[in-house]
Amino acid sequence: MNHSIAKSNQAGIEFVISMNEELQEEVMFLSDDFPISMYTQNFQHAASDYIPLHWHNELQMTWVFEGELEYYIDGDRFKLTSDKIIFVNSNQLHSSKTINRDAKTLCINFTLDFFHPLTLEKYILPLIKNHSFSYHLLKLKPYRVAHLEKFLNWKNESIGYFSVMNFLSQTFEDILDEFENIENKKYDEEIDIFQNMISFVHNNYSDQLTVNEIAVHALINKNRCTSIFKKYTKMSPIKYLNSYRLYIAKNMIIHTDKPISEISADVGYNQISYFIEQFRSNYGLSPLRYRNKFGGDSNKSF
């Protein structure tokens, strides 16, 4: 099937977006004095119209005001319809295509130059520089639809820059609120996952646990399991497991009369020589010397 790039129209001038060899879009601003590009795109489904993979230094907001598109960005693929706008961070590879009918979009590309430096530094830059923020889907509110419909009707006359600035500022405020709530929810979920894994380790430290078993218990993959452990403990899951085993062993050495060999097996070490090596590395003394020094009248048996 042959594909064609959707036609665009900015201030009455039709064009097709162009990209260099590195897939960077060459954005055309409405004027040399104001770094905003605002244009519509017309997708004809019969012609298999699409926008190929590309990126731009500018930020972008897109509204599908007719039809629907399949949108791809940052490894995610989803349907984009008229009830939401998508905010795309700079330098993000993205593409779109029709699904089963014609579609039309409004795109606003812009730089951050028109924001006040304090607003930019305190609110906007922390958002767009967040490594987890590649795009955001924002549900449309009635006042925002009215703004967007007004933008659609602009032709060659002078653009109302204050209207654009107000719209972008309001949109950023809503995105900041939603993104903060999402990040807080992710943090709470991550803490729950971490506590779940820690409890699992503490209850099963004597078993021959693997990273995969810890991850499966928390319903996550091994990579995320390791990442969460390193984030909150500064250790890998297995290193934390062994550290906890040695902690339990230390208390058993001090407060019980159990032989060291039995303690070694109780905390999950199959080889007592390896247990002694790890204990000495962690506490500076062999288990028996540690008992002699800190265990009072406990049984000194090996």
C-alpha positions in Angstrom: 0.0 0.0 0.0 1.3 3.4 -1.0 1.4 6.1 1.7 1.4 9.8 1.4 2.3 12.5 3.9 -0.8 14.4 5.2 -1.2 18.0 3.8 -0.7 20.9 6.2 -2.0 24.5 6.1 -0.6 27.4 8.0 -2.2 30.9 7.6 -3.7 29.8 4.2 -0.4 28.4 2.8 -0.4 24.7 2.1 2.7 22.6 2.6 4.0 19.2 3.6 6.2 18.9 6.6 9.8 18.3 5.7 12.6 16.6 7.7 16.3 16.4 7.3 18.4 13.2 7.2 18.2 13.0 11.0 14.4 13.0 10.9 14.3 16.5 12.5 11.2 18.5 11.3 12.0 21.9 9.8 9.4 24.1 11.7 8.2 27.3 10.0 7.1 30.0 12.5 4.2 32.4 11.9 6.6 35.3 12.1 10.3 36.0 12.8 9.4 37.8 16.0 7.3 35.1 17.7 8.4 31.4 17.9 5.1 29.7 17.3 3.9 27.6 14.4 0.2 26.9 14.1 -1.2 24.8 11.3 -3.8 22.2 10.4 -3.2 18.8 8.9 -5.6 17.0 6.6 -5.4 13.1 6.6 -7.2 11.3 3.8 -7.7 7.7 4.8 -8.1 6.5 1.2 -4.6 7.8 0.4 -3.2 6.2 3.6 -2.1 9.6 4.7 0.3 9.6 7.6 3.0 11.7 9.4 6.2 9.7 9.4 8.6 9.4 12.4 10.1 12.7 13.1 11.2 15.0 16.0 11.7 18.7 16.6 13.4 20.9 19.1 10.1 22.8 19.7 7.4 21.5 22.0 4.1 20.6 20.3 0.4 20.4 21.1 -1.9 18.5 18.8 -5.7 18.3 18.7 -7.5 15.9 16.4 -10.7 17.9 15.8 -12.1 15.5 13.2 -11.8 11.7 13.0 -9.1 9.9 14.9 -5.5 8.9 14.6 -3.2 6.1 15.6 -0.4 7.9 17.4 3.1 6.5 18.2 5.5 8.1 20.6 8.2 6.8 23.0 7.3 3.2 22.4 3.6 3.7 23.1 0.9 3.3 20.4 -2.7 4.6 21.1 -5.8 6.2 19.6 -5.9 10.0 19.6 -9.5 11.5 19.4 -11.1 14.9 19.7 -11.7 14.7 23.5 -8.0 15.0 24.3 -4.9 17.0 23.2 -1.4 15.6 23.3 1.5 17.6 24.5 4.8 16.3 23.0 8.1 17.2 24.7 11.0 18.3 22.5 13.3 15.7 20.8 10.7 12.9 20.9 10.3 10.6 17.9 6.6 10.4 17.0 4.3 9.6 14.1 0.6 9.3 13.3 -1.7 7.8 10.8 -5.4 7.3 10.0 -7.3 4.4 11.4 -10.5 3.9 9.4 -11.5 7.3 8.1 -10.3 10.8 7.3 -9.0 13.0 10.1 -8.0 16.6 10.7 -5.6 18.0 13.3 -4.5 21.3 14.7 -0.8 21.5 15.6 0.9 24.2 17.7 4.7 24.1 17.8 6.5 26.6 20.0 9.6 27.3 21.9 9.8 28.5 25.5 11.2 31.9 24.7 7.9 33.8 25.4 7.5 32.5 29.0 8.7 34.7 31.9 12.2 33.5 33.1 11.0 32.8 36.6 8.0 30.8 35.5 10.3 28.9 33.1 12.8 28.2 35.8 10.5 27.2 38.6 7.7 25.4 36.9 8.2 24.6 33.2 11.8 23.5 32.9 11.6 21.0 35.8 8.7 19.4 33.9 10.1 19.2 30.5 13.5 18.1 31.8 12.0 15.2 33.7 13.4 12.1 32.1 10.0 10.4 32.4 8.1 13.2 30.7 8.0 12.5 27.0 4.4 13.3 26.4 1.1 13.9 28.2 -2.5 13.4 27.2 -4.8 16.1 28.5 -8.6 15.8 28.6 -10.2 18.8 27.0 -12.3 21.2 29.0 -15.0 23.4 27.4 -13.0 26.7 27.7 -10.0 24.9 26.0 -12.2 23.7 23.1 -13.4 27.3 22.5 -9.8 28.5 22.3 -8.9 25.7 19.9 -11.9 26.4 17.6 -10.9 30.1 17.5 -7.4 29.1 16.4 -8.9 27.0 13.6 -10.6 30.1 12.1 -7.4 32.2 11.9 -6.3 32.9 8.3 -3.8 35.5 7.2 -4.7 38.2 9.7 -2.5 39.0 12.6 -2.5 36.2 15.2 -3.7 37.1 18.7 -0.5 36.3 20.5 -1.8 37.0 23.9 -4.6 34.4 23.3 -2.0 31.9 22.3 0.2 32.7 25.3 -2.8 32.5 27.7 -3.9 29.2 26.2 -0.4 27.6 26.5 0.0 28.9 30.0 -3.3 27.5 31.1 -2.6 24.2 29.4 0.8 24.0 31.1 -0.8 24.7 34.5 -3.2 21.8 34.0 -0.4 19.5 32.8 1.7 20.3 35.8 -1.2 19.5 38.1 -2.0 16.2 36.4 1.6 15.2 36.0 2.3 15.8 39.7 -0.7 13.7 40.6 0.5 10.9 38.3 4.0 11.1 39.7 2.7 10.9 43.3 0.5 7.9 42.4 3.5 6.2 40.8 5.6 6.9 43.9 2.9 5.5 46.2 2.6 2.4 44.0 6.4 2.0 43.9 6.6 2.2 47.7 3.9 -0.5 48.0 5.8 -2.7 45.6 9.1 -2.1 47.5 7.5 -2.9 50.9 5.9 -6.0 49.4 9.3 -7.2 48.2 11.1 -6.4 51.4 8.5 -8.3 53.4 8.9 -11.3 51.1 12.7 -11.2 51.6 12.4 -10.9 55.3 9.9 -13.8 55.5 11.9 -16.1 53.2 15.5 -15.2 53.7 16.4 -18.8 54.6 15.3 -20.0 51.2 17.5 -19.9 48.1 15.8 -16.8 46.7 16.5 -15.5 43.2 15.8 -12.0 41.8 13.2 -13.6 39.5 11.3 -15.1 42.5 11.3 -11.7 44.3 10.1 -9.9 41.1 7.4 -12.5 40.4 6.1 -12.1 43.9 5.7 -8.4 43.3 4.2 -8.9 39.8 7.0 -6.9 38.1 10.0 -7.8 35.9 13.5 -8.4 37.1 14.8 -5.1 35.7 12.3 -3.1 37.6 12.9 -5.2 40.8 16.6 -4.5 40.7 16.0 -0.8 39.9 13.6 -0.3 42.9 16.0 -2.1 45.3 18.9 0.1 44.2 16.7 3.2 44.4 15.6 2.6 48.0 18.5 0.4 49.5 21.4 1.3 47.3 21.9 -2.4 46.9 20.9 -5.1 44.4 18.1 -7.5 45.6 20.6 -10.3 46.2 23.1 -8.1 48.0 20.2 -6.8 50.2 19.1 -10.4 50.9 22.6 -11.4 52.0 22.9 -8.3 54.1 19.7 -9.2 55.9 20.8 -12.8 56.3 24.0 -11.6 58.0 22.0 -9.2 60.2 19.8 -12.1 61.4 22.9 -14.3 61.9 24.6 -11.6 64.0 21.7 -11.5 66.4 21.5 -15.3 66.6 25.3 -15.4 67.3 24.9 -12.9 70.2 21.6 -14.0 71.7 21.5 -17.8 71.2 23.8 -20.8 71.9 23.3 -22.3 68.5 26.5 -23.6 66.8 27.8 -21.3 64.0 27.3 -24.1 61.5 23.6 -24.3 62.4 23.1 -20.5 62.2 24.8 -20.5 58.8 22.2 -23.0 57.5 19.3 -21.3 59.3 19.9 -18.0 57.4 20.3 -19.6 54.0 24.0 -20.3 53.5 24.8 -23.8 52.1 28.5 -23.5 52.7 29.7 -22.4 56.2 33.1 -21.3 54.7 31.3 -18.8 52.5 29.1 -17.7 55.4 32.2 -17.0 57.6 33.9 -15.1 54.7 30.8 -12.9 54.2 30.3 -12.3 57.9 34.0 -11.3 58.4 33.7 -9.0 55.4 30.6 -7.4 56.8 31.4 -7.2 60.6 35.2 -7.3 60.7 35.4 -10.5 62.8 34.7 -14.2 62.2 31.4 -15.3 63.6 33.1 -17.2 66.5 35.2 -14.2 67.5 32.2 -11.9 67.2 30.4 -14.2 69.7 33.4 -14.2 72.0 33.6 -10.5 72.0 29.9 -9.5 72.1 28.0 -12.7 73.2 28.8 -12.8 76.9 28.6 -16.3 78.3 27.0 -17.8 75.1 28.1 -21.2 73.9 31.3 -20.8 72.0 30.8 -23.9 69.9 31.6 -23.9 66.2 
